[in-house]
Amino acid sequence: MDQFFISSPLGTEELLLSELEQAGVSVRNKANGGAYCKTRPLLALELLLTSRVASRIYRELSKFSISNEQELLLKSTNWPWESLFTLDQTFKVESSFDREAKRRFRNTLLLSQKLKDGIVDHFRGKYGSRPNVDTKQPDITIFMRIEQSTHNERRFTVRILQDLSGSPLSNRGYRRAIVHQAPLRENLAAAIIMLSNWKKDQEPLVDSMCGSATMLIEAALIKYNIPPSYLMIQEFLEENKGPWSFLNHLWFTQDSALKTGFDLLVKRLNQQTIRGLASAKPGTFFGYDNSVPSLKIARDATNRAKISHIIALKKECATKLHPPSGKPCTIVCNPPYGERLGRDDELAHLYHQYGENLKQSFRGSTAYILISNSQLRKKISLQTKRRIPLLNGGLECRLCEYLLF
Ligand SMILES: C[S@@+](CC[C@H](N)C(=O)[O-])C[C@H]1O[C@@H](n2cnc3c(N)ncnc32)[C@H](O)[C@@H]1O
């Protein structure tokens, strides 16, 4: 068993916990933006490929306490880094601090530097030579989290973690060409679908301002039980390469049982994908946008995702829509929100008209609208059933649920 930290967007922690529970992983501690857990390495890799909300997965290497910079240098010099990577591999150090640690150490960069110095000193002491730092594409990313100790306020707990993911797990791979100007992260889009009460086996799903169709694509993956990493898995099986940094880690490469388990896992998940894609049928997913360039990006993304045949896309104004199949549906929407797109007066009018159209044309349906601006939210004259706080690219938002009677 190893210890891991799994991060996910703020506000999606409960979804992450239920994914972990379903996978049979025991959670040690909940945290803001993630969870600490203890599990078998292969199960952690399975989560890396199958979690819809995780952003990154880290393996915990060490946990100790310090009260000053020198202590960090000493403890990191004594850690057996050669068990993690070799002299010819590159590395980078990233850090995060809680409020108390930031206040105590002030120059947090200096602490990252100390950890890096400790690693370098360790290799130099042992081999007379050191591995290089690469801040862009390192083989190993070492992540340090410093928090005030719960037992002694003068001491700080340091956790040293190794990032297994490489690029963020939200990068599913269907968004490689042109990118929409305000896209949702794919794992946040999946979280919105999971937070909704959409009945995936019987209800149509409408995204009234679909942009690059992220929510519809994620919903289709959920409906057909296709793992979020499916495109990466196919690339891995065809070209024997993948975006996950653990593929280069000694932790993985030196464990032949883990490698064999991983090979079987990707094959099993690929079979699951083949079955899911074969059963995917049109009639459930409907995306609308009034911008031709947005729809072009959406088409490109659904093509790359290999599900363009099941996602109907149409140029239409969201204030004039009707249920696509005449029956009640679930509506999701991530309207433009001032900070990035659109002008205030126009937006106020758009939000109001959009709410009025939902009221008149979508009786019996349920709508989920992701809104960051409370003034704009008030322009929708519908009663809110639930308001779920979420963080979207640094913006505090609410996912508002409206039951349309
Ligand atoms: C924030 S973006 C949506 C991003 C999307 N969720 C994604 O992941 O790419 C808002 C979208 O609303 C569209 N839009 C703005 N006004 C609209 C209207 N009246 N009718 C339909 N779409 C509209 C914009 O063209 C833009 O693509």
The ligand as an ORCA input file, in Angstrom:
! r2SCAN-3c Opt
* xyz 0 1
  C     -18.704     30.492    -21.566
  S     -18.975     29.968    -23.169
  C     -19.401     28.271    -23.015
  C     -18.178     27.404    -22.940
  C     -18.458     25.931    -22.943
  N     -19.097     25.486    -21.726
  C     -17.172     25.147    -23.205
  O     -16.765     24.331    -22.367
  O     -16.545     25.393    -24.242
  C     -20.489     30.717    -23.570
  C     -21.017     30.409    -24.963
  O     -22.309     30.991    -25.095
  C     -22.499     31.365    -26.442
  N     -23.620     32.325    -26.509
  C     -23.623     33.622    -26.116
  N     -24.840     34.165    -26.319
  C     -25.627     33.179    -26.814
  C     -27.000     33.103    -27.218
  N     -27.807     34.161    -27.136
  N     -27.464     31.940    -27.708
  C     -26.650     30.844    -27.792
  N     -25.347     30.865    -27.431
  C     -24.842     31.998    -26.937
  C     -21.139     31.900    -26.843
  O     -20.983     31.870    -28.254
  C     -20.183     30.958    -26.116
  O     -19.796     29.896    -26.968
*
